[in-house]
Amino acid sequence: MMKLNIKKLGFAIGITGALLYLGCIVIMLTVGHEGSVKFFNSLLHGLDVSTIMRMDIPLWEAGLGIIQTFILGWLVGACIASLYNWQIKK
């Protein structure tokens, strides 16, 4: 059995999460409040995000969100790879 590289999988999932976060930023900047609500409502299958959608996000907060998303993604990827590698040893 082949082992997963913990750092590489963590990095890949972290970058993927950060890119998705950036995609959300681009959507919110380009289509405005109404378009964002329609888009995210369609993704969330009936959950109404209009009451929680915030459009006045400062740049520092968006940057912090990207960093946090990357870190959480890296930790999730590293955890998945570690558990996978541990399981194939048995």
N, CA, C and O of each residue as an XYZ file, in Angstrom:
360
protein
N       0.842     -1.199      0.000
C       0.000      0.000      0.000
C       0.881      1.254      0.000
O       1.947      1.299      0.613
N       0.400      2.238     -0.694
C       1.127      3.499     -0.771
C       0.679      4.433      0.339
O      -0.515      4.553      0.612
N       1.640      5.099      0.982
C       1.321      6.056      2.039
C       1.043      7.433      1.433
O       1.588      7.804      0.393
N       0.192      8.158      2.110
C      -0.077      9.545      1.716
C       0.949     10.456      2.367
O       1.331     10.251      3.519
N       1.393     11.458      1.630
C       2.299     12.452      2.188
C       1.461     13.451      2.985
O       0.625     14.162      2.429
N       1.698     13.491      4.282
C       0.875     14.296      5.190
C       0.953     15.783      4.843
O      -0.072     16.460      4.761
N       2.165     16.283      4.642
C       2.330     17.712      4.353
C       1.708     18.100      3.010
O       1.071     19.147      2.890
N       1.898     17.249      2.007
C       1.376     17.576      0.675
C      -0.145     17.539      0.632
O      -0.766     18.409      0.021
N      -0.759     16.534      1.277
C      -2.219     16.487      1.286
C      -2.781     17.659      2.088
O      -3.768     18.275      1.684
N      -2.154     17.965      3.220
C      -2.594     19.122      4.003
C      -2.508     20.405      3.202
O      -3.428     21.223      3.219
N      -1.388     20.578      2.495
C      -1.206     21.778      1.676
C      -2.246     21.847      0.557
O      -2.810     22.909      0.291
N      -2.495     20.708     -0.098
C      -3.451     20.679     -1.208
C      -4.856     21.040     -0.739
O      -5.549     21.815     -1.398
N      -5.277     20.490      0.385
C      -6.613     20.810      0.890
C      -6.666     22.242      1.408
O      -7.677     22.923      1.236
N      -5.593     22.706      2.037
C      -5.545     24.091      2.499
C      -5.645     25.085      1.357
O      -6.400     26.055      1.439
N      -4.889     24.853      0.290
C      -4.933     25.741     -0.881
C      -6.307     25.680     -1.542
O      -6.836     26.706     -1.969
N      -6.885     24.483     -1.628
C      -8.217     24.348     -2.223
C      -9.239     25.166     -1.435
O     -10.058     25.872     -2.023
N      -9.193     25.071     -0.106
C     -10.102     25.855      0.734
C      -9.895     27.352      0.546
O     -10.860     28.112      0.460
N      -8.628     27.776      0.483
C      -8.335     29.201      0.285
C      -8.835     29.681     -1.081
O      -9.334     30.800     -1.201
N      -8.701     28.835     -2.114
C      -9.210     29.213     -3.439
C     -10.732     29.312     -3.446
O     -11.294     30.204     -4.081
N     -11.393     28.405     -2.748
C     -12.855     28.503     -2.633
C     -13.261     29.787     -1.905
O     -14.235     30.439     -2.284
N     -12.518     30.145     -0.870
C     -12.774     31.384     -0.138
C     -12.605     32.588     -1.065
O     -13.431     33.501     -1.068
N     -11.526     32.579     -1.851
C     -11.310     33.668     -2.816
C     -12.426     33.710     -3.846
O     -12.847     34.790     -4.262
N     -12.911     32.541     -4.264
C     -14.036     32.491     -5.196
C     -15.273     33.147     -4.609
O     -15.996     33.857     -5.308
N     -15.519     32.913     -3.335
C     -16.656     33.561     -2.670
C     -16.486     35.075     -2.645
O     -17.445     35.821     -2.840
N     -15.262     35.516     -2.403
C     -14.988     36.961     -2.399
C     -15.285     37.553     -3.782
O     -15.929     38.596     -3.889
N     -14.815     36.884     -4.830
C     -15.031     37.370     -6.198
C     -16.520     37.428     -6.515
O     -16.997     38.405     -7.094
N     -17.252     36.388     -6.139
C     -18.705     36.377     -6.385
C     -19.368     37.551     -5.674
O     -20.178     38.265     -6.266
N     -19.026     37.747     -4.414
C     -19.660     38.831     -3.647
C     -19.315     40.199     -4.217
O     -20.155     41.098     -4.214
N     -18.087     40.369     -4.707
C     -17.687     41.658     -5.276
C     -18.331     41.919     -6.636
O     -18.618     43.066     -6.976
N     -18.556     40.867     -7.409
C     -19.039     41.075     -8.775
C     -20.558     41.109     -8.906
O     -21.081     41.846     -9.741
N     -21.279     40.326     -8.099
C     -22.729     40.262     -8.306
C     -23.537     41.013     -7.247
O     -24.759     41.100     -7.357
N     -22.880     41.550     -6.234
C     -23.587     42.335     -5.226
C     -24.376     41.484     -4.244
O     -24.292     40.256     -4.242
N     -25.145     42.175     -3.407
C     -25.870     41.497     -2.322
C     -26.933     40.539     -2.842
O     -26.976     39.376     -2.439
N     -27.783     41.019     -3.727
C     -28.882     40.176     -4.227
C     -28.364     38.954     -4.983
O     -28.857     37.844     -4.788
N     -27.378     39.159     -5.837
C     -26.811     38.040     -6.580
C     -26.116     37.035     -5.669
O     -26.198     35.825     -5.882
N     -25.428     37.555     -4.648
C     -24.757     36.671     -3.689
C     -25.771     35.837     -2.916
O     -25.571     34.641     -2.703
N     -26.851     36.473     -2.502
C     -27.892     35.748     -1.761
C     -28.475     34.645     -2.649
O     -28.641     33.512     -2.199
N     -28.782     34.969     -3.896
C     -29.330     33.953     -4.809
C     -28.347     32.802     -5.013
O     -28.736     31.634     -4.995
N     -27.071     33.138     -5.207
C     -26.057     32.113     -5.449
C     -25.906     31.189     -4.244
O     -25.947     29.967     -4.390
N     -25.733     31.762     -3.060
C     -25.495     30.937     -1.874
C     -26.766     30.209     -1.427
O     -26.681     29.111     -0.878
N     -27.920     30.795     -1.650
C     -29.169     30.086     -1.363
C     -29.303     28.848     -2.247
O     -29.770     27.804     -1.792
N     -28.895     28.965     -3.505
C     -29.000     27.808     -4.393
C     -28.015     26.707     -4.002
O     -28.311     25.526     -4.182
N     -26.859     27.074     -3.474
C     -25.895     26.081     -3.008
C     -26.351     25.386     -1.723
O     -26.064     24.208     -1.510
N     -27.050     26.114     -0.887
C     -27.401     25.604      0.447
C     -28.801     24.999      0.501
O     -29.314     24.756      1.593
N     -29.424     24.753     -0.627
C     -30.681     23.995     -0.740
C     -31.766     24.457      0.233
O     -32.185     23.702      1.111
N     -32.201     25.664      0.074
C     -33.339     26.138      0.851
C     -32.997     26.950      2.079
O     -33.890     27.540      2.687
N     -31.731     27.001      2.465
C     -31.332     27.826      3.604
C     -31.243     29.274      3.130
O     -30.550     29.568      2.156
N     -31.940     30.175      3.813
C     -31.964     31.584      3.421
C     -30.812     32.320      4.094
O     -30.792     32.463      5.316
N     -29.858     32.785      3.301
C     -28.694     33.487      3.847
C     -28.858     35.007      3.821
O     -27.939     35.733      4.199
N     -30.014     35.492      3.381
C     -30.189     36.940      3.231
C     -30.054     37.680      4.559
O     -29.613     38.830      4.580
N     -30.422     37.049      5.653
C     -30.348     37.734      6.953
C     -28.939     37.709      7.547
O     -28.634     38.493      8.446
N     -28.083     36.823      7.057
C     -26.731     36.739      7.623
C     -25.646     37.194      6.653
O     -24.470     37.221      7.014
N     -26.023     37.551      5.430
C     -25.053     37.976      4.420
C     -24.533     39.366      4.755
O     -25.299     40.325      4.847
N     -23.213     39.462      4.936
C     -22.550     40.732      5.233
C     -21.709     41.140      4.037
O     -20.841     40.383      3.604
N     -21.949     42.305      3.508
C     -21.220     42.765      2.327
C     -20.101     43.755      2.671
O     -19.261     44.044      1.819
N     -20.073     44.268      3.877
C     -19.082     45.285      4.248
C     -17.923     44.658      5.028
O     -17.641     45.060      6.157
N     -17.260     43.680      4.427
C     -16.145     42.988      5.058
C     -14.873     43.801      4.820
O     -14.527     44.074      3.671
N     -14.169     44.193      5.893
C     -12.899     44.907      5.694
C     -11.844     43.966      5.092
O     -11.923     42.748      5.249
N     -10.867     44.547      4.409
C      -9.822     43.777      3.745
C      -9.045     42.908      4.737
O      -8.724     41.760      4.429
N      -8.743     43.437      5.911
C      -7.978     42.672      6.893
C      -8.757     41.434      7.352
O      -8.168     40.381      7.597
N     -10.072     41.565      7.467
C     -10.907     40.439      7.900
C     -10.976     39.353      6.819
O     -10.960     38.162      7.130
N     -11.050     39.765      5.559
C     -11.038     38.800      4.456
C      -9.688     38.086      4.399
O      -9.634     36.876      4.179
N      -8.607     38.824      4.592
C      -7.272     38.215      4.609
C      -7.114     37.216      5.739
O      -6.543     36.140      5.560
N      -7.625     37.585      6.905
C      -7.579     36.685      8.047
C      -8.420     35.438      7.779
O      -8.036     34.336      8.171
N      -9.548     35.604      7.120
C     -10.401     34.468      6.767
C      -9.706     33.503      5.823
O      -9.836     32.287      5.967
N      -8.966     34.038      4.855
C      -8.220     33.176      3.923
C      -7.160     32.381      4.678
O      -6.996     31.181      4.457
N      -6.444     33.058      5.570
C      -5.397     32.382      6.355
C      -6.001     31.303      7.250
O      -5.479     30.190      7.320
N      -7.093     31.626      7.932
C      -7.741     30.647      8.811
C      -8.270     29.459      8.024
O      -8.160     28.316      8.469
N      -8.848     29.726      6.848
C      -9.358     28.646      6.008
C      -8.220     27.744      5.556
O      -8.362     26.521      5.555
N      -7.090     28.336      5.171
C      -5.930     27.538      4.776
C      -5.440     26.673      5.935
O      -5.170     25.486      5.754
N      -5.327     27.258      7.111
C      -4.839     26.502      8.275
C      -5.783     25.350      8.615
O      -5.334     24.229      8.854
N      -7.079     25.621      8.638
C      -8.042     24.551      8.918
C      -7.989     23.469      7.850
O      -8.045     22.281      8.171
N      -7.880     23.863      6.586
C      -7.768     22.892      5.502
C      -6.504     22.058      5.630
O      -6.531     20.847      5.413
N      -5.392     22.705      5.983
C      -4.135     21.980      6.155
C      -4.265     20.967      7.285
O      -3.822     19.825      7.155
N      -4.867     21.382      8.386
C      -5.039     20.460      9.512
C      -5.946     19.285      9.155
O      -5.668     18.147      9.536
N      -7.027     19.554      8.427
C      -7.931     18.479      8.000
C      -7.195     17.509      7.069
O      -7.291     16.293      7.238
N      -6.470     18.038      6.100
C      -5.721     17.185      5.176
C      -4.661     16.363      5.881
O      -4.498     15.178      5.591
N      -3.937     16.983      6.808
C      -2.906     16.259      7.556
C      -3.530     15.171      8.425
O      -2.973     14.082      8.564
N      -4.672     15.467      8.999
C      -5.378     14.492      9.834
C      -5.850     13.308      8.982
O      -5.690     12.154      9.379
N      -6.423     13.591      7.828
C      -6.884     12.525      6.930
C      -5.704     11.644      6.510
O      -5.800     10.418      6.558
N      -4.593     12.261      6.100
C      -3.425     11.492      5.669
C      -2.855     10.669      6.814
O      -2.481      9.512      6.622
N      -2.787     11.255      8.001
C      -2.264     10.527      9.161
C      -3.131      9.325      9.498
O      -2.621      8.228      9.725
N      -4.428      9.533      9.531
C      -5.336      8.429      9.840
C      -5.291      7.355      8.757
O      -5.345      6.164      9.064
N      -5.195      7.762      7.513
C      -5.098      6.810      6.413
C      -3.822      5.975      6.551
O      -3.860      4.747      6.470
N      -2.682      6.666      6.764
C      -1.406      5.965      6.902
C      -1.411      5.033      8.112
O      -0.879      3.925      8.045
N      -1.992      5.465      9.186
C      -2.084      4.643     10.388
C      -2.944      3.403     10.134
O      -2.628      2.311     10.607
N      -4.022      3.581      9.389
C      -4.941      2.478      9.135
C      -4.339      1.421      8.210
O      -4.600      0.232      8.387
N      -3.529      1.840      7.217
C      -2.959      0.852      6.300
C      -1.845      0.041      6.961
O      -1.481     -1.020      6.452
N      -1.301      0.511      8.073
C      -0.278     -0.246      8.799
C      -0.873     -1.484      9.467
O      -0.168     -2.460      9.721
N      -2.175     -1.434      9.749
C      -2.814     -2.547     10.449
C      -3.110     -3.697      9.536
O      -3.649     -4.713      9.977
